[in-house]
Amino acid sequence: MEIDPSNVKDFIPYLIGLATTLLALKKDWIGSKLGVKNSQEDLETKSLGNIHKEMSIYKELLDDIRIRHSEVVDDMRAEIKTLQQEIIELRAFNKEQKDFIAKQSKSLAYYTQKFGKIIE
């Protein structure tokens, strides 16, 4: 009996499907033969490793936030000092202006009393 090569090509998809099914059914057996361990201890170790990695990531994020926060706070403190200095300067200028206006009011009152009402 001779095998026609063109007929073998028709059976390849079926053979692949059969091989995949067998591998899926025997995956635990194949894994044990290849040394793949899926014990509870290995799963717990992997879980703890993942938790440790996540905690490291969160720690780095918190450190970045702390560093940026301290930079922002330092910038705000410098800005507050600048604003406080400006407030001091503006209060001094305001006092000078009030004193000047008070002097001018006294002068105006004196001239009004001496020469009468000033024509507008």
Number of C-alpha atoms within 10 A of each C-alpha: 3 4 7 8 8 8 9 11 10 10 10 11 11 11 12 11 11 12 12 12 12 11 13 11 11 11 12 14 12 13 12 11 10 9 9 11 13 11 9 9 10 11 12 11 12 12 12 12 12 12 12 12 12 12 12 12 12 12 12 12 12 12 12 12 12 12 12 12 12 12 12 12 12 12 11 12 12 12 12 12 11 11 12 12 12 12 12 11 12 12 12 12 12 12 12 12 12 12 12 12 12 12 12 12 12 12 12 14 14 12 13 12 11 9 9 10 11 9 4 3
